[in-house]
Amino acid sequence: MKERLVDAAYGAGWGLVKLLPEFVARPAFRAGADLATRRNGGGTQQLRRNLRRVVPGASSAELDELVRQGMRSYSRYWKEVFRLPTMDHRAIARQVDAVVIGRDVVDAAKERGKGLVLALPHTGNFDVSGIWLAQNYGEFTTVAERLKPESVWERFLAYRRSLGFDVIPLTGGGSGPFRGMVQRLKDNGVVCLVADRDLTSSGVPVTFFGEETRMPPGPARLAASTGATLAVADNLFTDGGWGLRIHSPQLVESRADVPAATQALADGYAKDIAEHPADWHMLQKLWLSDLSGARREALGR
């Protein structure tokens, strides 16, 4: 029953929200965000703890406002997820193109001929950034973890493929996703990976806003294996639309350089997040100090 309700909710989102006029959808989602802030559930509380690391000097009132804006930003992301399939993708790409920073990073990587790995934090709307990339450079590859129920996973798969993404499902322990991404890079293509959280034993230890956490080794390993350029992509919300900033390109010479390259990514994420913290949609535990003792022990910390 729970799975059917979840599927029905997502189905309603893609089926109904896209039909609402923007002047109706925008205040409705904002009201929902404000309600979630007042209820102060687990996700909202964790967002507050996370944002306190980003803005340690904020007063209690300032942090309250930042959390409220953060929840509104997160609700905007979901509103756009449900509306993007029926929007004009070429017009979206043109709007982003007017404010994009770092297109030269993409062009330089393509000129090198070894592909580009873009590592992204959970900021802004990465689906819009993907639309811009697909419209300007063609299909790119990304991965996605299977969701439950399967019907919801199929909805998300169809959604992102409709935007021009090549989505590879993540399967437990399989090497297929890695091979698929390597092939894309060998073809001088682009791979995009959301990579600011990996609290597993395979995550790379990094220092992030002064505390220890772990982040995925995948982006740096791909770059080391293929010679591809590795760079940070920051997704931006603007008052009238979206922006994209691509920066901090690096080459990862070998697998031994993966930890340092991952730390460099974390440093790039931190710089971007500090500039627009309300648009960092991290409602989950990220730092090791937030985990239970048993969970930290399982991670070997």
N, C-alpha and C positions, 0 to 999 in steps of 0.2 A: 504493500500500500504506500509506504514512504517513497519508494522508487517511482511509483506511478505519479505521486503528487509532485515530486521533483521534476519529472519529465513534463508534466502538465504545466508547471510554472514556467519552465524555459520555453515550451511551445507557445504559451500565451505571450511571453516576451517577444519572440520573433514574429508571432502572428498578429498581435494587437498593438504593441508599442510603435511599430513602424508605421501604423496607420494614423497615429495621433498627430495633430498639428504640433509643431515645435513649441508654440506658445502654451500648449496644454502639457506636453511631456516634460518640459523643463521644470516648471514649478512643482509638478507632481513628484518627480524624482528628488528634487531638492527637499520637499516636505518629508519624503521618506527618509532621506539622510538625516534631517534634523530630528526626526522621531527616533532613529537608531542612536543618535548621539545622546538624547535625553534618557533613553533606556539604559545606556551604558553597559551593554552586554560584553561578553568576553573579547570579541574582536575589537570593539571600541576601546576597551581598557588596554589591550595589547598595543594598539596604535598609539595611545598616549605614552606608554612606557617606551616604545620605540622612538617616538618623536622627542622625548626628553633627552635621549642621547644626541639627537641631531641639534637641538637648541638648548643646551644645558643651562644657559643663563636666563631662559624664559621664566617669567613669573607664573603663578598658578593661573591667573586670569588670561595671560597671553597663551599659555598652553591650552586652556579651554577653547579659546578661539581658534587656535591652530588645529585642534582635533575636529572642531566643527567644520572648518574649511576642508580638512582632509576627508571627512566623510562625504561632504558635498562633491568633492573631486572624484571620489570613488564611485558615487552614484552617477555622476556624469559619464564615467567610463562605461558603466553598464547600460545607461540610456543609449549611448552611441553604439555599443555592441548590437543592440536589438534593432537599431535604425540603419546601420551601415549597408546592409545588403541591398537596400532600395535607393541608396544615395548615389549621386553621380561621382564615380571614382576618379574620373579624369579631372573633374572640377576640384575634388579634394586634393589631388596631387598638385594641381596648379596653385592652390592656396598655400599648401605646405612649401612648395618650391619657392614662393616669394619670400619666405623667412628662414629657409633651411641654412644651416651653418655647417660647413665641412664636406660639401659635395666633392671638393677636390681630393679628399681622403679616399672616397669611393673610386674616383677616376684614376687616381694614382695606383691604387691596388689593381684595378682592371688592366692598366697599362703594364704592370709588372707581369701579368699573365698567370698568377698563381691563386687568384681568388681572394675573397675577403670574408673574415668572420667578424660579425657584429655582435657584441655582448651587451645586453640591455638590463637595466634594473626595472623594477615594477613601477615605472613612472608614466604619467600621462596616459596616452592611448597608443600602445605599440601596434595595434591593428591599423591605425591610421598611418603610422610610420611605414608599416608594411605595404600599404596601398601605394604610398609615394614611391617606395623602392620598386615595387612590381610595375608600376606605370612607367618608370624611367629606365629601369634596367632589366625588366623581364622577370620571370618566375624565379623565386629564391626558395631555399629549403629551410625548414624549421622542424622542430620535434614537439610532440605533445604527449603528456601522460594520459593514459586511458582513464576515463571517468566512469563512475557508476551512478545510475544504471547505464547500460550499453547504449540505450536510446539517446541519452544526453550526450554521450561521447560522439555518436554519429551526427547529432545536430551540430556540435562544435566543429567536427571535421568538415562537414558540408559548408558551414559558415566560412571558415578560414580558406577553404579551397575556392569559394566563390569570390574571395577578395584577391585571388591570384597567388596564393601560397602553395608550395609543395610541402605537405605536412606528413612527417614520418611518425607513426605511432611508436611510443616507447614501450618496449616489452622487457619483462624481467630477465636481466642477465644476457640478453641477446646482443650480438654485434652488428645486426642489420642496420640500425639507425646510424651507427658510426660509419659503416661502409657507404651508406647512402650520402651522408654529408661529405665524406672524403671525395666521392665521385663528383659531387657538385663543384667542389673546389678545384678538382683536377680539370674540370671543364671551364675554369676561370669564372665560376659563378659566385654567388653570395650565400652564406649561411647565417641565420639569425638565431640567437639563443638568449632567452631570459635567464640571467645567471647571477642573481644577488642573494640566493639562499640555497643551501644544501647541507642540512643537518644530518648527514649520514657519515658512516665510517670512511667513505671515499672522498668526502669533501676536503678541500685544501684549507688548512688553517690560515686565517688572515686577521689583521687588525683593522677594525672598522669603527670609526668614530671613537677610537681609543680603547675599544674592548675586543676580545677575541671572539671570532665566529668562524664559520666555514662557508666556502663558496664552491661552486662546481668547477672541477678541473677541465671539463669538456672543451670550452672555447680555446684555452691555451694548448691543450693536447692536440686539437685539430690543427691549430696553426703550426705546432711543432712537427706534426706528421706530414704536412703538405707544403709548408713554406708560405702559406697564405698570410696576408696581413691581418693582424688582430686589432680591433678598435672598439671604442665605447660608443654606444648610441644612446642619446638621452631624448626621451619623448616629452614634448612640451605641450601644455595647454595654454592657449592665448584667449583673450576675451572674445575674439571673433572666430576662433578656429584652433589651429594646431601649428606646432613647429617641430623641428628636429635638429639636433646638434650631434654631429659625428666628430669624434676627436680622439686624441691620444693614440695614434697608430703605433704599433710595435711589431717587431719580428721576434718569434720565439725560436731560437736556434736548435734546441734539443729538449727532450723530455725533462732533463735536469733543470731547465729554466722555467718549467711550468709553475712552481710555487711563486717565484718572483713575478712572473707575468700575471698571475692571478691576483697577487697583492697590488700590482699596478692597476688592474681593473677595479679593484675595491677602492683604491684611492680616487680613481676617476668617478666612480659612482658617488662617493662621499662628497666630492666637490659639487657635482650636479644637484644632488639631493639637498645639500645645504643652501643652495640658491633658490630652490622652490620646494620646501619640505612638505607643503600641503598636498602636493601632487605625487608623493611617494605612497603607494597603496600597499603598505606592509602591515596587515592586520594579524599576522602570525608571529610566533616567537622566532627570533632571529639570532640573538646573542646567546652564547653558551650559558651565561650566568642566569638566564631566565628559565633554563631547563631544570627539571627535577634532578636530584642527586643520582637517582637510578639511571636516568637518561644520559647524564654526563658520563657516568661510569661505563655505560654501554658504548659510548663514543670513545672511550679510552682517555677521558679527561678527568 
